[in-house]
Amino acid sequence: MRALRAAALAAALGLGLGSPAGALTVVASFQPLYDVLTRVAGPGVQVERMAPAGSSPHTFDPTVRDIHRLREAALAVMAGLGADSWLDRYVRASGSRARVLKLGETMTFAKLRVGAATDPHWWLDASLMAQAALRMGADLAAVDPANADRYARNARREAQALNALHGDLRRTLAPVRGEKLVTFHNAFGYFARAYGLEVAATIAPLHGVEPSVQSMVRAVQVIRATGARAVFSEPQLPPGPAGTVAREAGVPLYTLDPEGGPAAPTYPQMMRLNRDTLLRALR
């Protein structure tokens, strides 16, 4: 269905929706990548975000205007590993010659599994986002060699800041090290591994799949068996099932944000907001 929609949208492109004349245009699939890419690219580069802030990259469906932006882009940056595979399809359908950077498939790190699939939520480990910043700089240099030195400097500065954020998160989350997380879907595996937590249960086995009664019962059982202190919903998803599990288990419900939004528009703000929520919930 999405492939057909991509072809139909590409055929409709006759719109005057261009970027400023002469500006290098690059796109990122969703908010955390967009935020980091903006700083790595620096002034003079038109950085576009495909999925609006606060929306989920898993379910986003581009508009005609979005497809036109892709056609003009020199570089398209995506998380990869299935998190935002629609972007690659729409780049091809738009007729764009954009270089496509699938970060999760080009970086070197130990990947987590979710059943038979690879967990794509690597960006919730700030040390991996630091690696991503360096890759963004290298690919920007590949499409705009005249400014390669500037991109390299920006990327090194951003990676240094993200590694400092990673260290700060490890230090400040030490008081809740080893605590159990019960999350709505399996988005926080890399966060838990990086910062000393454990995902004890997820309520919905896959993103976009309504949790079954059986999965909710299992989550309640896990909370009671492990002494997990809270249940965590996500702002991009309905809180109803997570709230039901929390009430049945007799624990509070909090919100963790895996994708960023109005409450925490920058990547560091999102990560620190999640840190602060965990400290309130688990101490």
C-alpha positions, 0 to 999 in steps of 0.5 A, a space after each residue: 500500500 505504501 509503495 503504491 502511495 509513493 508512486 502516486 505521490 511522485 506522479 503528482 509532483 508539479 508544485 513550486 515548493 522548492 528550497 531557497 536558491 542555492 541552498 544545500 538541502 538535506 532531510 532527516 526522518 524524525 526529530 532526534 536525527 533532525 536535531 543532531 543533523 542540524 548542528 552537524 550541518 550548521 548554518 547555510 544548509 537547509 535541514 528538513 524534518 520529514 515526520 513532525 516533532 511528536 509523531 512516530 517514525 514507525 507510522 509516518 506517511 509522507 504528503 505530496 509536499 514531503 515527497 517534493 522536499 525529498 526530490 530536492 535533497 542531496 542527503 537523506 538521513 534515517 535511523 535504519 533497521 526498520 524504524 523508518 524504512 518508508 523514507 528509503 522507499 519515498 526517496 526512490 519513488 520521488 526520483 531523487 538522487 539523494 544519498 541515503 544514510 541508514 545510520 543503524 546499518 552503517 555504524 558498528 555496535 552490538 544490536 539487540 533483538 526483539 523476537 526475530 527482528 532487530 531492535 532499531 531504537 539505537 538512538 536512545 544510547 547517547 554514545 551511539 548518537 555520538 557515532 551517528 553525528 560523525 557519520 552525518 559529518 562524513 556523508 555531508 562532506 561526500 555530497 558537499 566536498 567544498 565544505 568538508 572541513 566545516 562538517 568535520 569540525 561540527 561533527 566532532 564538536 557534536 560527538 564530543 557533546 553527545 559523549 559528555 551527555 552519555 557520561 552525565 546520564 550514566 553518572 546521574 542514573 547510578 542511583 537506579 541502576 539495576 531497576 526494572 522497566 515495564 514499557 509500552 513497547 520495546 523501545 528502551 532496550 538500548 537505553 536500558 543497556 547503556 544506563 544500567 537498567 533492565 527491561 522486564 516486560 513490554 505491554 505491546 509486543 510490536 509497535 502499532 500492534 494493539 496489546 492482547 489481554 494475555 500480554 497485559 496479564 503477563 505484564 502485571 504478573 512480571 510487575 508483581 514477581 519482580 517488584 517493578 516500581 512503575 509502568 511507562 507509556 509513550 506520548 506518541 501512543 494511546 496511554 490506555 493499555 499501559 494505564 490499565 496494567 499500572 492500575 491492575 498491578 498497583 503501581 504508578 504510570 509515567 511517560 518516557 519519550 523515545 522520539 522527542 516532541 514539544 516537551 523536549 524538542 532537542 535530543 539532549 532535552 529528550 534524554 534528560 527528560 527521560 532520565 528525570 522521569 526515571 529518577 522520579 519513578 524508580 527511587 
